[in-house]
């Protein structure tokens, strides 16, 4: 079995100095006055994030914070996989593998580690495994093609077996919400349940499907249509020509910042945004992370039929709203379906508030994860 090696982050000072120089030499594009975000991410937002990155963001402090976590690397199917692994002190803890998405990194889930691993005595406890997707962050650039959600699901099953976990749960957000149910499909004999924050099930083209929709479902479809019309360029481009995009984003930190800021809404604090962006920059994984969309779009080994693992869904205000009638078609095991619209008001559509629930609504998400897995025991 390939070794599991301890991992420590150590970005060279030369890389920090190079970043500072590139930020200082940014060539800013022209911008039309009074158009808001109708042409893309406004310059006011990118300029403020770039200023914060150059003047206030302390990578060495972030690095020390991350290095306080137990991190490891192991090789699976020819690729290095970086992951955080925190075991609970409770002997009855359930192992969980938590999967982030793009443009996030493993940092997306760090706020839930404490509440999940060391809860109050009357709450369920979990061992937590948070991998970096192949080609993302400290997993490093992928060296082979085909790293789509299905191949990654098989790799995660191998990772959990390698860690000695015979029965475990899968949790996901964004791309992780697409990947986690596939872990349950592939490793059904070991996965006790799957918990996600989105179910990406869309109309099949059958008019009869719309007869089941509620007023809330139609509102969700309208929000989805708005997103497709105004914010989905990243999906199209990264599914078709990720390498063409990567030349610019790998050369310009502000270019990378602007590209990622369209999915990191204004409700997020700059420390969270820049920690994720800086990891992508320092690890040189801009191209390989974008390729995840291409690999998914061009996969030829997609399984058919609905998933059957017990599935729990927790949706948050402002985020993509899943539609139950479509979800039931693609997932036969839905046992928990909750929407959390209180606590933090939703921002405008472009804000994408609620999408990073593990960071923005930690207590609500942790509570839903606890209740879901407790209901399966």
PyMOL commands that set and color helices and strands:
alter all, ss='L'
color gray80, all
select helices_A, chain A and resi 13-24+43-55+59-67+106-109+112-117+137-139+149-162+175-186+207-212+215-230+233-240+242-251+253-261+270-283+286-297+324-330+349-351+357-360+362-376
alter helices_A, ss='H'
color red, helices_A
select strands_A, chain A and resi 4-6+71-76+79-86+94-99+126-131+168-172+191-196+311-316+334-340
alter strands_A, ss='S'
color yellow, strands_A
deselect
rebuild
show_as cartoon
